[in-house]
Each structure stands twice: as structure tokens, then as C-alpha cells.
């Protein structure tokens, strides 16, 4: 049986990246008949299909040695999921060493699935990424922008117009996860996050404006609707996670007399996080993957478009223009009324029109790839 190593941002307590581990392990077994897979990361999430990762480090350099040992017997290295192609990797990076192995091993495969390209930090970073992409055997992109960018590079193979791996989660979990027990009140699932500060953007005026918009919207929902606000800590990373903002928002709401609030901390069990979110009646999120989870589970959702990739996602799935929040620019009263109509059944929620097409594109990450 072939041995595949998956490479990405794994083990950093981000539910979106945890989903990539879940889907990659499942997809490798289902489509490639490969179950002996290894993920370059420590503290991996708990998944349905086995996903082996790095052991706890007991001496400096252990993880580098362990990765190299795994690479020596691997048949393929696949970068799976996320915005992993943005900057130059140094010569000791796992990708760089994998590319070196490919140069001297004719049967070894190197590729990427469910990834996006950019934004690059500079032209030099872009040139470095393009040189690496030229060495790949396959490249499946998760958004149209990245796909068209890849086409412009004139790579020695045809890039694959795929989609985000997380769109396949319902294929894994359908019917296997019991729902969260609900009370009498309807539940609005909420996922908030910072962005600019984690991209080393020092001017935080837009981030502050977005947070104030969310506070006003959430206060309006709590004031006008009989609902429970379920805050889900989608990213529990200590340095770049959602804890600080989530608890700050909850504290502010409680100081304004809002009591029907739940807090769901990050859980490394990916199916548990999925269940907590898709059992909500409506989802309001800043985190993109919270909306992706909701979308393909058929849960009505509203997404704050803090980044181009949010707009690209909504365009791709055929999200109705009437529900668009922009980057916190939609009228709060209008959005409150829309969510109220969904919750009380007085108005239909128009599901995105292209979900089936996007899920089929997500399958291409596996069906149009040979490892």
C-alpha cells in the first residue's frame, strides 16, 4: 500500500484546518485506497479516519528527524487544504526537502489539493512559489481566483478547478453524528475572529469597525428575538485564536443585560465541533469555515466578508445577494428581520443555488489526481 504524507497547517487548534485532516484522511482511503497516511503536525485533531502525526518532542530537532524518516519511505507528499502558498519556504522546510527527493526519485509524487494561491508578500515570494508549483505533479485549487492565477503561470500540467475540502464533510458525517439536544429557544451559532492583527497589519480601524458592527447586530438579535446565542470558539490557538475576541463580545453583551448566551470552547474532536455548529438554527460567522460547514449541512448562514476569499466563496456557492452582509456594511435592522423570518418560518430561506456543483468540484481534489 502506498504511503502518503500530507503537509499543511495541522495541529494548531483551528477547526477549519482540522477539517482538512479529516477530509484528507477520508478521501485518501476512499478514492486512493491509501489508509497508511501521515500528517506533518503535532497534536492532530480527533478524526473518524486514522491520521498519524508527529510524536511529542523530547529533544531538539526530533520532529525534523521524524519527518525526514517518514519522507524517506513515502510514495507521495500532498499539501492538503488552506492558504499555504503565500511565501518563500527556506531550504530546510519540509516542502523544499520533498522537492529535492522528487528530483532524484522518478516514482515519487508531489502535489497539492484544496489549496489557494496568495496573497503574496512580494513579487519575490510569488516567483518562489511559482518555481515550486512547476515541480508538482498535480495542483487542485479551492477557488476560481487561484485557479485562474495558476493558469496564468503556464505550469507544465493542467491545474484542477476544485473547491474547499470541507465541502465534503457531510459525506463523512451524514447520519453518524447525533444532534445536540435543543431547548425551547432557537439557537444562533456565532463564530467571530480577528484578521488584520494576525496579518501584521498595524492599522486596526477596519477590524475595530467590524467588531462594533457585530456587537450592534448581536445586541439587536438578542433584543428583538427569543434566541440563544451560541458562541463557538472555532480557533483555540493561544496566539492567533478566537478566545480573546469571543469572551470580550460575550462580556459586553452580558453587561448590556443579554443572558441567553452559550460558550462552546474549541474541541480537538472535529465531529463534535461540526455538530455544535450545524445543530444551530442559523449561523452568523466571520470565520469562513464556520459558514462552509453550515452551507453544506443546509443550515441558513450569514457571513461577514472580511477577506476576498469570503466573497469568492459566496459567489461560488450561488449565495443570494439579498443576504450579503459585506464587510459589516449591511443594514442591521434588515439583517435582524431576515434572521427573524428564518427562525419563525414567516419567510423562506433561499439556499445557495450552486452547492451541488461546488461539492462535485471538491471531489475533484481526489478523483482527478493520481498518486
N, C-alpha and C positions, 0 to 999 in steps of 0.2 A: 504494500500500500504506500502511495506517495506521501511524503512529509511536506507539509506547507507551514511556513512561518508567516504570521500576519503582523504587520507593523503599523503603528498609529499612536494616537494619544490615549493609551489604555492605562487604567488603574489610578486615575486622578479624581475619582468620585464625581464624575459628570455623567448623569443618566443618559444624555444624548450619545456620548461615546460608549457607554456601557451597552447601548442598543446595537452599536456596530459589532461588538464582540459577540453578542447574542446571535445576530443575523449571520455574521461571517461563519461562526461555528456550525450553525444550522445549514446554511447554504453549501458549505464545503462538503458536508455529509450527504445532503440531498442531491445536489447537482454534480458534484465531482467525485462522489464516493470516497471522500477523504475524511476520516474521523480522528486521525492521529495528528492534530494540529497544535501549534504553539504560538502564543501571543507574546510579543516583546513588551512586557509590562509587569509590574508587581501589584499585588492587592487587586487582582481582577474581580469583576463583579460575579455574582452567583447567576449562572445561566442554565437553561434547560439542557443544552448540549455541552458536552465537556469542552472546557477551554483551559489548557495548561498555560501557566505563565512563569515568570521568574520567581525563584525562591527568596525567602528573606535573606537579606545581605548580612553576612557575618564578618566579611573582611573587604577592604577597599579593592575595587576592580573585579569583584566576584561577578557582578551582572554582565560586565563586558566579556569576561571569560565564558560565562554560561551561554551568552548569545552567540559567541563565535563557535562554541562547541555544537550548538544546535544548527548553526548555519552550515557547518562542515558536512552534515549528512542530509540537509534539506534539498528537496527537489524544486522548490519554488519559494519566493518571497513576494508577498502581496501586501501592498499598502491598502488598507480597507477602511474607508469612511472618513469624512471630515475635511477640514481646511488644512491639509497637511503639506501643500505645495505652495509655500509663500516666501521662503527664504533659503539662502545658501546653507547647505549642511557641511560641516567640517569633514576632513578625511577619515576621522575615526568614527563618524556616525554610522549606525547600522546600515543605512541605505547605501552609503558610499562603499562600505566593505562588501555589501551584497552585489553592487555593480562590478566590483573588482572580481568577485567569484564568477560572475556571468562572462566576463572577458575570457576566462580560462576554462570554462565548463560549458560545452556546447549543449548539453541536455538540460541545463539549469534555466528555469523561467523566472522572469522578473516582471511584475505588473502592478496595476492599481485599479481598484474598483470603488465606486461610490464616493469619489473624491471631487473636490473643486480646485480650481487654479486661482492663485492670487487671493487678495490684493498683495502685490509685491512691494517690498520695502524700497526697492530701487531697480533701475534697469539692469544693474549687475546681478541682482538676485534673480530677476526674470531670466536672464541669459543662462545662469547656472541651472535653473530649473529646467529650461528647455533642453539643455545638454543631457540632463538626467533622463528626461522623458524620451529622448531619442534612443536610449538604451533599453527601454521597456519592450516587452513582447505584446502587451495589451494595456489599454487605458480606457476605463469606463467612467464617464463624468456624471455627476449628480445634478447638474443644472445646465440649461441651454447656453448661458453666458460662457461657462467654462468649456463646453463642447465646441462652441464657435471659435473660442480663443485657441483651443487645441488644433482645430482645423487650420487656423492661420499660421501655425508653426510648421506645417508641411512635414509632419512626422513620417517615419518610414513604415507606418502601418495606419490603418483607419481607426480613429478614435470611436468609441461607442457612446451613443447618446442614451445614457441610462438615467437613473434617478437615485434619490437618497435611499440607503439600505433600510432605514427604519420603516419605510412604507410596507415592508414585508412582515413586520411584527405580528399583524393579525393572522398570518398564515401559521405562525408558530404557536400563538396563544389561543386561537379561536376555540372556545368551548373548554379550555383547560384551566382557566382561572376563575374561581368563584367570585361573584361580585362583592364589593364592600357593602355591608348592611347599612341601609339608609334610614334616617328618621323621617319625621313628617315633613320637614323642610326640604326644599330644593337646595342643591349644592352647586355653587360656582367654584370651579377649580382655578387657582391662580398661581402663575409662575412668573416671578419677577427676577430681573438681573441688571447688573451694571454692564456697560460696554466700553465706553470711552476710556475710563481709567485703566482698564486691562489691556488697552492698545497703546498705552503710554501717551495718551492724549491729555495734556495738562489743562486745557480749557474745558471745563466740565459744565458749561452753561446749558448745553443741549441735554446732557444727562440729568441735570437738575430740573430742567423744564419737563422732561419726560416723567420723572418721578412725581412731580407736583400734579401732572395730568392724571397719573394713575391714582394718586391719593384722592383727588376730586371725584374721579369716576367711581372708585370703590366706595367712597362715602355716599355718593348718590345711590348706588345699588343697595347699600345697607339701609339707607333711609327710606327708600321707596319700595323695596321688595322684602318679603318674608323669606330670607335665604340664609344659608350658612356659607361663609367664605372659607374655603379650604385652601390654605397656602401650602404649596408643595415645594420643598427645597430640592429643586431639580439638580443643582450642583452643590455638593457639600465640600468642595475643595477649600482648605483653610485659607489660602491666599487669593484665589480667584473665583470663589464660590458665591452663593446667594444668601448665605446666612445673615450677614450684617444688614443688607437691604430688607430682606424678608421680615426679620424681627423688628426693624425700625418701622416698617409700614404697619405691622400688627400693633405695635406700641402706640403709634399715632392714632390708629382707628379706635383702639380701646380708650384712649384719652378723650375721644370725641363721643364716647358712650356706645360704641359698637361692641357687642358682646358675643354675637354668634360667629365666632372665629375658631378655626381649627388650624393646627400647625402639623404638617407631616414632614419629619426630617428625612434627609437623604438616607436611602437604604441600598446597600450593595446588591440586594436581590432585585434584579431588573424587572421581573414579572410583578413583584409587589408594587414598585413604583408605577408601572404601567396600569395596574389595577386601580390604584388610588386615583389616578388621573382620569381614566376612561369611564369610571363609575360616576363621574360628575355629570350633572345635567347640562352644564355649559362650561366651557373653558375660556379663560381670559389670560393671555400669556404675552410675555416679552421673549422668553426663551423660545427659539424657533422649534426645537424638537418637542416641546410640550404641545405645540399646535400640530405638528406632524403626527404625533401619537393620536391626538383627538381626531384629526381629519380622517385617518384611515380606519379608525374604530367607529366612525359615523357619529361622533359627538359634535354638536354645534360648537364652533370656536370663533374667537375674535383675537387677532394678532396685532400687536404694536410693531410697526415696521421700522425697527431701529437700524436696519442694515439693508443693503441692496439684496442680499440673499433672501430676506423675508418677502420682499416684493416679487422676486423671481419665483419663489415657492407658490405664492398665492396666484400668480399668473399661470403657472404650470398646471395647477390642480383645477383651474377654472373657478376660482373663488368669486362670488358675486360682488360687484362693485359697491352695492348698497351697504355692505357690512364692513368695508375697509375703514380702518382707524388711522391710516397713515402713521407717521411717527408721533402719535398722540396729538393729532390735529383735528380729529372728528369731533363734532358737537357732542358733549357729554349727555345732554338730555336725549338726543336722538339714539345714542347707543344704549342708554338705560331703557328706553322704550322698546328697542329691538330685543334686548335680552329678556325683558319682562314678557314680551309676546311669545318668545320661545318657551319660557318657563311655564306660563299659564295656558299655552295652547291657543291663544287668541289669534296668532299669526303663524303661518308655516315658516320653518327654517329651510331655505333653499340650499341644499347640499352642493358642494363644488361639482362641476359637471365633468371633470376630466380625471377623476380619481382612478378609474379602471385603467386608463391609458398610462398614468404615472406608475401604477403598481406593475403593469406589464413591462414598463421601461426599467423598473427596479430589478425585475427578474433577469434582465439582460446582463446585469453585473456577473451573473453566473452562467446563463445559457449561451452567451456569445463569447465566452472565454474558455480557452483550453489550457489546462495546467499540466 
